[in-house]
Amino acid sequence: MSTVLSNYDTWKNFLNDRVSQAKGMGLNEDTISNLAYEIGSFLGEKVDPKNEQERAIKELWDVGDESERKTIAGLMVKLVQQS
């Protein structure tokens, strides 16, 4: 995972691949966003950001409440789908 997190574009590509796999398995957008939220929670607690973009996302995550964090997770899913 550390290689994936070392570069923001690599992270976005990795996340896009996982979102595509989830869709291929028949998961809907809400389920995918909920999974993104769980992953974000794990990363926020256990992983030190490796670059400026990840640091900014972590700072937003840290100040957000649960609803705001779910919004961030959903936006990350949308971002990688449009890339």
PyMOL Python script that loads the backbone (N, CA, C, O; Angstrom):
from pymol import cmd

cmd.read_pdbstr("""\
ATOM      1  N   MET A   1       0.829  -1.193   0.000  1.00  0.00           N
ATOM      2  CA  MET A   1       0.000   0.000   0.000  1.00  0.00           C
ATOM      3  C   MET A   1       0.868   1.249   0.000  1.00  0.00           C
ATOM      4  O   MET A   1       0.451   2.282  -0.523  1.00  0.00           O
ATOM      5  N   SER A   2       2.076   1.178   0.580  1.00  0.00           N
ATOM      6  CA  SER A   2       2.895   2.386   0.672  1.00  0.00           C
ATOM      7  C   SER A   2       3.280   2.916  -0.702  1.00  0.00           C
ATOM      8  O   SER A   2       3.369   4.131  -0.878  1.00  0.00           O
ATOM      9  N   THR A   3       3.511   2.045  -1.679  1.00  0.00           N
ATOM     10  CA  THR A   3       3.819   2.488  -3.028  1.00  0.00           C
ATOM     11  C   THR A   3       2.625   3.217  -3.628  1.00  0.00           C
ATOM     12  O   THR A   3       2.790   4.231  -4.307  1.00  0.00           O
ATOM     13  N   VAL A   4       1.438   2.710  -3.382  1.00  0.00           N
ATOM     14  CA  VAL A   4       0.216   3.322  -3.903  1.00  0.00           C
ATOM     15  C   VAL A   4       0.032   4.714  -3.321  1.00  0.00           C
ATOM     16  O   VAL A   4      -0.388   5.625  -4.035  1.00  0.00           O
ATOM     17  N   LEU A   5       0.334   4.898  -2.051  1.00  0.00           N
ATOM     18  CA  LEU A   5       0.112   6.170  -1.383  1.00  0.00           C
ATOM     19  C   LEU A   5       1.222   7.188  -1.607  1.00  0.00           C
ATOM     20  O   LEU A   5       1.059   8.357  -1.258  1.00  0.00           O
ATOM     21  N   SER A   6       2.342   6.770  -2.181  1.00  0.00           N
ATOM     22  CA  SER A   6       3.471   7.701  -2.319  1.00  0.00           C
ATOM     23  C   SER A   6       3.232   8.757  -3.391  1.00  0.00           C
ATOM     24  O   SER A   6       3.866   9.811  -3.367  1.00  0.00           O
ATOM     25  N   ASN A   7       2.331   8.493  -4.328  1.00  0.00           N
ATOM     26  CA  ASN A   7       2.048   9.431  -5.413  1.00  0.00           C
ATOM     27  C   ASN A   7       0.538   9.586  -5.529  1.00  0.00           C
ATOM     28  O   ASN A   7      -0.184   8.592  -5.600  1.00  0.00           O
ATOM     29  N   TYR A   8       0.057  10.819  -5.548  1.00  0.00           N
ATOM     30  CA  TYR A   8      -1.384  11.083  -5.554  1.00  0.00           C
ATOM     31  C   TYR A   8      -2.068  10.519  -6.796  1.00  0.00           C
ATOM     32  O   TYR A   8      -3.160   9.958  -6.691  1.00  0.00           O
ATOM     33  N   ASP A   9      -1.453  10.655  -7.960  1.00  0.00           N
ATOM     34  CA  ASP A   9      -2.056  10.121  -9.183  1.00  0.00           C
ATOM     35  C   ASP A   9      -2.124   8.596  -9.137  1.00  0.00           C
ATOM     36  O   ASP A   9      -3.094   7.999  -9.603  1.00  0.00           O
ATOM     37  N   THR A  10      -1.097   7.973  -8.577  1.00  0.00           N
ATOM     38  CA  THR A  10      -1.114   6.518  -8.415  1.00  0.00           C
ATOM     39  C   THR A  10      -2.248   6.108  -7.485  1.00  0.00           C
ATOM     40  O   THR A  10      -2.935   5.120  -7.744  1.00  0.00           O
ATOM     41  N   TRP A  11      -2.451   6.861  -6.402  1.00  0.00           N
ATOM     42  CA  TRP A  11      -3.536   6.583  -5.468  1.00  0.00           C
ATOM     43  C   TRP A  11      -4.891   6.702  -6.162  1.00  0.00           C
ATOM     44  O   TRP A  11      -5.761   5.849  -5.983  1.00  0.00           O
ATOM     45  N   LYS A  12      -5.069   7.759  -6.954  1.00  0.00           N
ATOM     46  CA  LYS A  12      -6.341   7.935  -7.660  1.00  0.00           C
ATOM     47  C   LYS A  12      -6.580   6.797  -8.653  1.00  0.00           C
ATOM     48  O   LYS A  12      -7.702   6.306  -8.770  1.00  0.00           O
ATOM     49  N   ASN A  13      -5.543   6.377  -9.361  1.00  0.00           N
ATOM     50  CA  ASN A  13      -5.687   5.259 -10.295  1.00  0.00           C
ATOM     51  C   ASN A  13      -6.037   3.969  -9.557  1.00  0.00           C
ATOM     52  O   ASN A  13      -6.886   3.200 -10.007  1.00  0.00           O
ATOM     53  N   PHE A  14      -5.381   3.740  -8.426  1.00  0.00           N
ATOM     54  CA  PHE A  14      -5.672   2.561  -7.610  1.00  0.00           C
ATOM     55  C   PHE A  14      -7.129   2.584  -7.148  1.00  0.00           C
ATOM     56  O   PHE A  14      -7.832   1.578  -7.244  1.00  0.00           O
ATOM     57  N   LEU A  15      -7.576   3.731  -6.648  1.00  0.00           N
ATOM     58  CA  LEU A  15      -8.949   3.858  -6.173  1.00  0.00           C
ATOM     59  C   LEU A  15      -9.937   3.673  -7.325  1.00  0.00           C
ATOM     60  O   LEU A  15     -10.967   3.020  -7.156  1.00  0.00           O
ATOM     61  N   ASN A  16      -9.637   4.234  -8.478  1.00  0.00           N
ATOM     62  CA  ASN A  16     -10.502   4.067  -9.646  1.00  0.00           C
ATOM     63  C   ASN A  16     -10.628   2.594 -10.029  1.00  0.00           C
ATOM     64  O   ASN A  16     -11.720   2.120 -10.342  1.00  0.00           O
ATOM     65  N   ASP A  17      -9.510   1.874 -10.002  1.00  0.00           N
ATOM     66  CA  ASP A  17      -9.550   0.435 -10.304  1.00  0.00           C
ATOM     67  C   ASP A  17     -10.444  -0.308  -9.319  1.00  0.00           C
ATOM     68  O   ASP A  17     -11.219  -1.179  -9.716  1.00  0.00           O
ATOM     69  N   ARG A  18     -10.338   0.036  -8.023  1.00  0.00           N
ATOM     70  CA  ARG A  18     -11.156  -0.640  -7.008  1.00  0.00           C
ATOM     71  C   ARG A  18     -12.642  -0.302  -7.180  1.00  0.00           C
ATOM     72  O   ARG A  18     -13.502  -1.162  -6.990  1.00  0.00           O
ATOM     73  N   VAL A  19     -12.938   0.944  -7.537  1.00  0.00           N
ATOM     74  CA  VAL A  19     -14.329   1.343  -7.768  1.00  0.00           C
ATOM     75  C   VAL A  19     -14.879   0.579  -8.973  1.00  0.00           C
ATOM     76  O   VAL A  19     -16.013   0.101  -8.937  1.00  0.00           O
ATOM     77  N   SER A  20     -14.097   0.462 -10.023  1.00  0.00           N
ATOM     78  CA  SER A  20     -14.526  -0.281 -11.207  1.00  0.00           C
ATOM     79  C   SER A  20     -14.772  -1.750 -10.874  1.00  0.00           C
ATOM     80  O   SER A  20     -15.740  -2.340 -11.352  1.00  0.00           O
ATOM     81  N   GLN A  21     -13.908  -2.337 -10.063  1.00  0.00           N
ATOM     82  CA  GLN A  21     -14.097  -3.722  -9.645  1.00  0.00           C
ATOM     83  C   GLN A  21     -15.379  -3.874  -8.828  1.00  0.00           C
ATOM     84  O   GLN A  21     -16.125  -4.836  -9.010  1.00  0.00           O
ATOM     85  N   ALA A  22     -15.629  -2.935  -7.940  1.00  0.00           N
ATOM     86  CA  ALA A  22     -16.838  -2.989  -7.107  1.00  0.00           C
ATOM     87  C   ALA A  22     -18.087  -2.905  -7.975  1.00  0.00           C
ATOM     88  O   ALA A  22     -19.054  -3.635  -7.758  1.00  0.00           O
ATOM     89  N   LYS A  23     -18.061  -2.009  -8.962  1.00  0.00           N
ATOM     90  CA  LYS A  23     -19.203  -1.901  -9.883  1.00  0.00           C
ATOM     91  C   LYS A  23     -19.383  -3.188 -10.670  1.00  0.00           C
ATOM     92  O   LYS A  23     -20.508  -3.634 -10.897  1.00  0.00           O
ATOM     93  N   GLY A  24     -18.270  -3.783 -11.086  1.00  0.00           N
ATOM     94  CA  GLY A  24     -18.315  -5.047 -11.814  1.00  0.00           C
ATOM     95  C   GLY A  24     -18.911  -6.178 -10.993  1.00  0.00           C
ATOM     96  O   GLY A  24     -19.479  -7.123 -11.539  1.00  0.00           O
ATOM     97  N   MET A  25     -18.778  -6.073  -9.680  1.00  0.00           N
ATOM     98  CA  MET A  25     -19.351  -7.074  -8.775  1.00  0.00           C
ATOM     99  C   MET A  25     -20.815  -6.772  -8.463  1.00  0.00           C
ATOM    100  O   MET A  25     -21.469  -7.517  -7.733  1.00  0.00           O
ATOM    101  N   GLY A  26     -21.322  -5.670  -9.025  1.00  0.00           N
ATOM    102  CA  GLY A  26     -22.727  -5.338  -8.838  1.00  0.00           C
ATOM    103  C   GLY A  26     -23.030  -4.438  -7.654  1.00  0.00           C
ATOM    104  O   GLY A  26     -24.197  -4.272  -7.298  1.00  0.00           O
ATOM    105  N   LEU A  27     -22.011  -3.852  -7.031  1.00  0.00           N
ATOM    106  CA  LEU A  27     -22.250  -2.955  -5.906  1.00  0.00           C
ATOM    107  C   LEU A  27     -22.785  -1.621  -6.417  1.00  0.00           C
ATOM    108  O   LEU A  27     -22.329  -1.118  -7.444  1.00  0.00           O
ATOM    109  N   ASN A  28     -23.751  -1.051  -5.701  1.00  0.00           N
ATOM    110  CA  ASN A  28     -24.314   0.231  -6.113  1.00  0.00           C
ATOM    111  C   ASN A  28     -23.485   1.395  -5.562  1.00  0.00           C
ATOM    112  O   ASN A  28     -22.579   1.199  -4.752  1.00  0.00           O
ATOM    113  N   GLU A  29     -23.812   2.605  -6.015  1.00  0.00           N
ATOM    114  CA  GLU A  29     -23.046   3.805  -5.644  1.00  0.00           C
ATOM    115  C   GLU A  29     -23.018   4.035  -4.131  1.00  0.00           C
ATOM    116  O   GLU A  29     -21.982   4.404  -3.578  1.00  0.00           O
ATOM    117  N   ASP A  30     -24.149   3.819  -3.465  1.00  0.00           N
ATOM    118  CA  ASP A  30     -24.195   4.025  -2.010  1.00  0.00           C
ATOM    119  C   ASP A  30     -23.259   3.065  -1.289  1.00  0.00           C
ATOM    120  O   ASP A  30     -22.549   3.460  -0.365  1.00  0.00           O
ATOM    121  N   THR A  31     -23.259   1.818  -1.706  1.00  0.00           N
ATOM    122  CA  THR A  31     -22.380   0.828  -1.080  1.00  0.00           C
ATOM    123  C   THR A  31     -20.920   1.176  -1.324  1.00  0.00           C
ATOM    124  O   THR A  31     -20.089   1.058  -0.424  1.00  0.00           O
ATOM    125  N   ILE A  32     -20.612   1.601  -2.535  1.00  0.00           N
ATOM    126  CA  ILE A  32     -19.232   1.983  -2.865  1.00  0.00           C
ATOM    127  C   ILE A  32     -18.801   3.189  -2.039  1.00  0.00           C
ATOM    128  O   ILE A  32     -17.679   3.226  -1.535  1.00  0.00           O
ATOM    129  N   SER A  33     -19.684   4.176  -1.896  1.00  0.00           N
ATOM    130  CA  SER A  33     -19.365   5.351  -1.080  1.00  0.00           C
ATOM    131  C   SER A  33     -19.166   4.967   0.385  1.00  0.00           C
ATOM    132  O   SER A  33     -18.285   5.506   1.055  1.00  0.00           O
ATOM    133  N   ASN A  34     -19.981   4.039   0.880  1.00  0.00           N
ATOM    134  CA  ASN A  34     -19.817   3.578   2.261  1.00  0.00           C
ATOM    135  C   ASN A  34     -18.483   2.862   2.448  1.00  0.00           C
ATOM    136  O   ASN A  34     -17.818   3.030   3.470  1.00  0.00           O
ATOM    137  N   LEU A  35     -18.097   2.067   1.461  1.00  0.00           N
ATOM    138  CA  LEU A  35     -16.789   1.411   1.530  1.00  0.00           C
ATOM    139  C   LEU A  35     -15.665   2.440   1.488  1.00  0.00           C
ATOM    140  O   LEU A  35     -14.670   2.307   2.200  1.00  0.00           O
ATOM    141  N   ALA A  36     -15.822   3.461   0.659  1.00  0.00           N
ATOM    142  CA  ALA A  36     -14.817   4.527   0.593  1.00  0.00           C
ATOM    143  C   ALA A  36     -14.701   5.233   1.939  1.00  0.00           C
ATOM    144  O   ALA A  36     -13.605   5.601   2.361  1.00  0.00           O
ATOM    145  N   TYR A  37     -15.824   5.419   2.605  1.00  0.00           N
ATOM    146  CA  TYR A  37     -15.824   6.029   3.939  1.00  0.00           C
ATOM    147  C   TYR A  37     -15.042   5.164   4.926  1.00  0.00           C
ATOM    148  O   TYR A  37     -14.238   5.675   5.705  1.00  0.00           O
ATOM    149  N   GLU A  38     -15.281   3.852   4.889  1.00  0.00           N
ATOM    150  CA  GLU A  38     -14.565   2.933   5.785  1.00  0.00           C
ATOM    151  C   GLU A  38     -13.065   2.951   5.506  1.00  0.00           C
ATOM    152  O   GLU A  38     -12.255   2.952   6.433  1.00  0.00           O
ATOM    153  N   ILE A  39     -12.702   2.966   4.234  1.00  0.00           N
ATOM    154  CA  ILE A  39     -11.286   3.031   3.867  1.00  0.00           C
ATOM    155  C   ILE A  39     -10.683   4.353   4.329  1.00  0.00           C
ATOM    156  O   ILE A  39      -9.572   4.386   4.857  1.00  0.00           O
ATOM    157  N   GLY A  40     -11.425   5.445   4.127  1.00  0.00           N
ATOM    158  CA  GLY A  40     -10.958   6.755   4.580  1.00  0.00           C
ATOM    159  C   GLY A  40     -10.747   6.792   6.083  1.00  0.00           C
ATOM    160  O   GLY A  40      -9.785   7.388   6.567  1.00  0.00           O
ATOM    161  N   SER A  41     -11.648   6.154   6.822  1.00  0.00           N
ATOM    162  CA  SER A  41     -11.511   6.102   8.280  1.00  0.00           C
ATOM    163  C   SER A  41     -10.240   5.353   8.670  1.00  0.00           C
ATOM    164  O   SER A  41      -9.493   5.790   9.545  1.00  0.00           O
ATOM    165  N   PHE A  42     -10.007   4.227   8.013  1.00  0.00           N
ATOM    166  CA  PHE A  42      -8.801   3.448   8.289  1.00  0.00           C
ATOM    167  C   PHE A  42      -7.546   4.261   7.972  1.00  0.00           C
ATOM    168  O   PHE A  42      -6.631   4.350   8.791  1.00  0.00           O
ATOM    169  N   LEU A  43      -7.514   4.850   6.781  1.00  0.00           N
ATOM    170  CA  LEU A  43      -6.341   5.627   6.380  1.00  0.00           C
ATOM    171  C   LEU A  43      -6.123   6.821   7.307  1.00  0.00           C
ATOM    172  O   LEU A  43      -4.987   7.145   7.655  1.00  0.00           O
ATOM    173  N   GLY A  44      -7.216   7.473   7.705  1.00  0.00           N
ATOM    174  CA  GLY A  44      -7.109   8.622   8.591  1.00  0.00           C
ATOM    175  C   GLY A  44      -6.519   8.281   9.946  1.00  0.00           C
ATOM    176  O   GLY A  44      -5.833   9.099  10.559  1.00  0.00           O
ATOM    177  N   GLU A  45      -6.790   7.072  10.406  1.00  0.00           N
ATOM    178  CA  GLU A  45      -6.302   6.647  11.721  1.00  0.00           C
ATOM    179  C   GLU A  45      -4.925   5.994  11.678  1.00  0.00           C
ATOM    180  O   GLU A  45      -4.150   6.125  12.625  1.00  0.00           O
ATOM    181  N   LYS A  46      -4.614   5.294  10.593  1.00  0.00           N
ATOM    182  CA  LYS A  46      -3.446   4.406  10.594  1.00  0.00           C
ATOM    183  C   LYS A  46      -2.309   4.805   9.660  1.00  0.00           C
ATOM    184  O   LYS A  46      -1.190   4.316   9.812  1.00  0.00           O
ATOM    185  N   VAL A  47      -2.576   5.688   8.692  1.00  0.00           N
ATOM    186  CA  VAL A  47      -1.579   5.950   7.663  1.00  0.00           C
ATOM    187  C   VAL A  47      -1.220   7.429   7.634  1.00  0.00           C
ATOM    188  O   VAL A  47      -2.094   8.294   7.585  1.00  0.00           O
ATOM    189  N   ASP A  48       0.081   7.705   7.665  1.00  0.00           N
ATOM    190  CA  ASP A  48       0.557   9.080   7.566  1.00  0.00           C
ATOM    191  C   ASP A  48       0.529   9.504   6.101  1.00  0.00           C
ATOM    192  O   ASP A  48       1.042   8.779   5.249  1.00  0.00           O
ATOM    193  N   PRO A  49      -0.058  10.661   5.785  1.00  0.00           N
ATOM    194  CA  PRO A  49      -0.100  11.125   4.394  1.00  0.00           C
ATOM    195  C   PRO A  49       1.307  11.221   3.801  1.00  0.00           C
ATOM    196  O   PRO A  49       2.253  11.642   4.468  1.00  0.00           O
ATOM    197  N   LYS A  50       1.420  10.822   2.535  1.00  0.00           N
ATOM    198  CA  LYS A  50       2.730  10.788   1.879  1.00  0.00           C
ATOM    199  C   LYS A  50       2.995  11.987   0.981  1.00  0.00           C
ATOM    200  O   LYS A  50       4.112  12.151   0.489  1.00  0.00           O
ATOM    201  N   ASN A  51       1.985  12.829   0.757  1.00  0.00           N
ATOM    202  CA  ASN A  51       2.196  13.982  -0.116  1.00  0.00           C
ATOM    203  C   ASN A  51       1.226  15.091   0.286  1.00  0.00           C
ATOM    204  O   ASN A  51       0.374  14.900   1.154  1.00  0.00           O
ATOM    205  N   GLU A  52       1.368  16.253  -0.356  1.00  0.00           N
ATOM    206  CA  GLU A  52       0.566  17.429   0.014  1.00  0.00           C
ATOM    207  C   GLU A  52      -0.930  17.213  -0.182  1.00  0.00           C
ATOM    208  O   GLU A  52      -1.735  17.653   0.639  1.00  0.00           O
ATOM    209  N   GLN A  53      -1.302  16.543  -1.256  1.00  0.00           N
ATOM    210  CA  GLN A  53      -2.717  16.318  -1.530  1.00  0.00           C
ATOM    211  C   GLN A  53      -3.346  15.436  -0.450  1.00  0.00           C
ATOM    212  O   GLN A  53      -4.433  15.729   0.049  1.00  0.00           O
ATOM    213  N   GLU A  54      -2.658  14.367  -0.100  1.00  0.00           N
ATOM    214  CA  GLU A  54      -3.168  13.477   0.952  1.00  0.00           C
ATOM    215  C   GLU A  54      -3.222  14.190   2.298  1.00  0.00           C
ATOM    216  O   GLU A  54      -4.141  13.966   3.086  1.00  0.00           O
ATOM    217  N   ARG A  55      -2.248  15.041   2.562  1.00  0.00           N
ATOM    218  CA  ARG A  55      -2.235  15.811   3.816  1.00  0.00           C
ATOM    219  C   ARG A  55      -3.459  16.722   3.874  1.00  0.00           C
ATOM    220  O   ARG A  55      -4.107  16.815   4.917  1.00  0.00           O
ATOM    221  N   ALA A  56      -3.783  17.392   2.773  1.00  0.00           N
ATOM    222  CA  ALA A  56      -4.952  18.285   2.739  1.00  0.00           C
ATOM    223  C   ALA A  56      -6.242  17.493   2.957  1.00  0.00           C
ATOM    224  O   ALA A  56      -7.119  17.921   3.707  1.00  0.00           O
ATOM    225  N   ILE A  57      -6.353  16.342   2.302  1.00  0.00           N
ATOM    226  CA  ILE A  57      -7.551  15.513   2.485  1.00  0.00           C
ATOM    227  C   ILE A  57      -7.643  15.045   3.932  1.00  0.00           C
ATOM    228  O   ILE A  57      -8.729  15.053   4.511  1.00  0.00           O
ATOM    229  N   LYS A  58      -6.525  14.640   4.524  1.00  0.00           N
ATOM    230  CA  LYS A  58      -6.533  14.189   5.918  1.00  0.00           C
ATOM    231  C   LYS A  58      -6.939  15.317   6.856  1.00  0.00           C
ATOM    232  O   LYS A  58      -7.700  15.093   7.797  1.00  0.00           O
ATOM    233  N   GLU A  59      -6.446  16.516   6.615  1.00  0.00           N
ATOM    234  CA  GLU A  59      -6.812  17.647   7.476  1.00  0.00           C
ATOM    235  C   GLU A  59      -8.310  17.925   7.383  1.00  0.00           C
ATOM    236  O   GLU A  59      -8.954  18.195   8.397  1.00  0.00           O
ATOM    237  N   LEU A  60      -8.867  17.861   6.175  1.00  0.00           N
ATOM    238  CA  LEU A  60     -10.317  18.027   6.023  1.00  0.00           C
ATOM    239  C   LEU A  60     -11.064  16.899   6.732  1.00  0.00           C
ATOM    240  O   LEU A  60     -12.066  17.139   7.406  1.00  0.00           O
ATOM    241  N   TRP A  61     -10.577  15.680   6.580  1.00  0.00           N
ATOM    242  CA  TRP A  61     -11.182  14.512   7.227  1.00  0.00           C
ATOM    243  C   TRP A  61     -11.188  14.693   8.746  1.00  0.00           C
ATOM    244  O   TRP A  61     -12.192  14.437   9.411  1.00  0.00           O
ATOM    245  N   ASP A  62     -10.062  15.136   9.276  1.00  0.00           N
ATOM    246  CA  ASP A  62      -9.921  15.272  10.731  1.00  0.00           C
ATOM    247  C   ASP A  62     -10.877  16.303  11.328  1.00  0.00           C
ATOM    248  O   ASP A  62     -11.345  16.126  12.453  1.00  0.00           O
ATOM    249  N   VAL A  63     -11.174  17.372  10.599  1.00  0.00           N
ATOM    250  CA  VAL A  63     -12.062  18.404  11.148  1.00  0.00           C
ATOM    251  C   VAL A  63     -13.533  18.127  10.841  1.00  0.00           C
ATOM    252  O   VAL A  63     -14.420  18.755  11.421  1.00  0.00           O
ATOM    253  N   GLY A  64     -13.790  17.194   9.935  1.00  0.00           N
ATOM    254  CA  GLY A  64     -15.171  16.907   9.554  1.00  0.00           C
ATOM    255  C   GLY A  64     -15.875  15.991  10.535  1.00  0.00           C
ATOM    256  O   GLY A  64     -15.249  15.178  11.214  1.00  0.00           O
ATOM    257  N   ASP A  65     -17.197  16.141  10.596  1.00  0.00           N
ATOM    258  CA  ASP A  65     -17.994  15.180  11.365  1.00  0.00           C
ATOM    259  C   ASP A  65     -18.297  13.989  10.445  1.00  0.00           C
ATOM    260  O   ASP A  65     -17.835  13.953   9.304  1.00  0.00           O
ATOM    261  N   GLU A  66     -19.067  13.023  10.938  1.00  0.00           N
ATOM    262  CA  GLU A  66     -19.327  11.814  10.167  1.00  0.00           C
ATOM    263  C   GLU A  66     -19.978  12.124   8.817  1.00  0.00           C
ATOM    264  O   GLU A  66     -19.598  11.554   7.794  1.00  0.00           O
ATOM    265  N   SER A  67     -20.941  13.012   8.818  1.00  0.00           N
ATOM    266  CA  SER A  67     -21.634  13.374   7.580  1.00  0.00           C
ATOM    267  C   SER A  67     -20.675  14.015   6.578  1.00  0.00           C
ATOM    268  O   SER A  67     -20.709  13.702   5.388  1.00  0.00           O
ATOM    269  N   GLU A  68     -19.834  14.896   7.060  1.00  0.00           N
ATOM    270  CA  GLU A  68     -18.867  15.564   6.181  1.00  0.00           C
ATOM    271  C   GLU A  68     -17.832  14.571   5.651  1.00  0.00           C
ATOM    272  O   GLU A  68     -17.404  14.665   4.501  1.00  0.00           O
ATOM    273  N   ARG A  69     -17.437  13.630   6.490  1.00  0.00           N
ATOM    274  CA  ARG A  69     -16.488  12.608   6.050  1.00  0.00           C
ATOM    275  C   ARG A  69     -17.106  11.724   4.976  1.00  0.00           C
ATOM    276  O   ARG A  69     -16.433  11.333   4.022  1.00  0.00           O
ATOM    277  N   LYS A  70     -18.382  11.412   5.131  1.00  0.00           N
ATOM    278  CA  LYS A  70     -19.061  10.627   4.094  1.00  0.00           C
ATOM    279  C   LYS A  70     -19.124  11.412   2.791  1.00  0.00           C
ATOM    280  O   LYS A  70     -19.017  10.836   1.708  1.00  0.00           O
ATOM    281  N   THR A  71     -19.296  12.703   2.895  1.00  0.00           N
ATOM    282  CA  THR A  71     -19.287  13.555   1.696  1.00  0.00           C
ATOM    283  C   THR A  71     -17.919  13.528   1.041  1.00  0.00           C
ATOM    284  O   THR A  71     -17.824  13.404  -0.180  1.00  0.00           O
ATOM    285  N   ILE A  72     -16.868  13.640   1.819  1.00  0.00           N
ATOM    286  CA  ILE A  72     -15.507  13.585   1.276  1.00  0.00           C
ATOM    287  C   ILE A  72     -15.283  12.249   0.568  1.00  0.00           C
ATOM    288  O   ILE A  72     -14.744  12.214  -0.539  1.00  0.00           O
ATOM    289  N   ALA A  73     -15.692  11.160   1.200  1.00  0.00           N
ATOM    290  CA  ALA A  73     -15.516   9.832   0.599  1.00  0.00           C
ATOM    291  C   ALA A  73     -16.278   9.740  -0.719  1.00  0.00           C
ATOM    292  O   ALA A  73     -15.749   9.242  -1.713  1.00  0.00           O
ATOM    293  N   GLY A  74     -17.508  10.216  -0.724  1.00  0.00           N
ATOM    294  CA  GLY A  74     -18.307  10.194  -1.950  1.00  0.00           C
ATOM    295  C   GLY A  74     -17.689  11.040  -3.049  1.00  0.00           C
ATOM    296  O   GLY A  74     -17.709  10.663  -4.221  1.00  0.00           O
ATOM    297  N   LEU A  75     -17.141  12.181  -2.667  1.00  0.00           N
ATOM    298  CA  LEU A  75     -16.489  13.047  -3.647  1.00  0.00           C
ATOM    299  C   LEU A  75     -15.218  12.407  -4.211  1.00  0.00           C
ATOM    300  O   LEU A  75     -14.914  12.569  -5.393  1.00  0.00           O
ATOM    301  N   MET A  76     -14.485  11.691  -3.379  1.00  0.00           N
ATOM    302  CA  MET A  76     -13.294  10.994  -3.872  1.00  0.00           C
ATOM    303  C   MET A  76     -13.692   9.932  -4.895  1.00  0.00           C
ATOM    304  O   MET A  76     -13.012   9.763  -5.907  1.00  0.00           O
ATOM    305  N   VAL A  77     -14.783   9.221  -4.641  1.00  0.00           N
ATOM    306  CA  VAL A  77     -15.262   8.219  -5.592  1.00  0.00           C
ATOM    307  C   VAL A  77     -15.633   8.906  -6.908  1.00  0.00           C
ATOM    308  O   VAL A  77     -15.258   8.434  -7.982  1.00  0.00           O
ATOM    309  N   LYS A  78     -16.360  10.007  -6.828  1.00  0.00           N
ATOM    310  CA  LYS A  78     -16.726  10.747  -8.042  1.00  0.00           C
ATOM    311  C   LYS A  78     -15.490  11.249  -8.784  1.00  0.00           C
ATOM    312  O   LYS A  78     -15.411  11.161 -10.009  1.00  0.00           O
ATOM    313  N   LEU A  79     -14.529  11.773  -8.030  1.00  0.00           N
ATOM    314  CA  LEU A  79     -13.310  12.303  -8.633  1.00  0.00           C
ATOM    315  C   LEU A  79     -12.592  11.250  -9.462  1.00  0.00           C
ATOM    316  O   LEU A  79     -12.209  11.509 -10.603  1.00  0.00           O
ATOM    317  N   VAL A  80     -12.410  10.072  -8.899  1.00  0.00           N
ATOM    318  CA  VAL A  80     -11.653   9.049  -9.631  1.00  0.00           C
ATOM    319  C   VAL A  80     -12.445   8.479 -10.795  1.00  0.00           C
ATOM    320  O   VAL A  80     -11.856   8.003 -11.765  1.00  0.00           O
ATOM    321  N   GLN A  81     -13.760   8.520 -10.716  1.00  0.00           N
ATOM    322  CA  GLN A  81     -14.563   8.029 -11.831  1.00  0.00           C
ATOM    323  C   GLN A  81     -14.510   8.981 -13.014  1.00  0.00           C
ATOM    324  O   GLN A  81     -14.679   8.557 -14.157  1.00  0.00           O
ATOM    325  N   GLN A  82     -14.278  10.254 -12.755  1.00  0.00           N
ATOM    326  CA  GLN A  82     -14.221  11.242 -13.830  1.00  0.00           C
ATOM    327  C   GLN A  82     -12.829  11.432 -14.387  1.00  0.00           C
ATOM    328  O   GLN A  82     -12.648  12.101 -15.405  1.00  0.00           O
ATOM    329  N   SER A  83     -11.854  10.856 -13.735  1.00  0.00           N
ATOM    330  CA  SER A  83     -10.450  11.009 -14.189  1.00  0.00           C
ATOM    331  C   SER A  83     -10.157  10.108 -15.373  1.00  0.00           C
ATOM    332  O   SER A  83      -9.037  10.104 -15.883  1.00  0.00           O
TER     333      SER A  83
END
""", "prot")
cmd.dss("prot")
cmd.show_as("cartoon", "prot")
cmd.util.cbc("prot")
cmd.orient("prot")
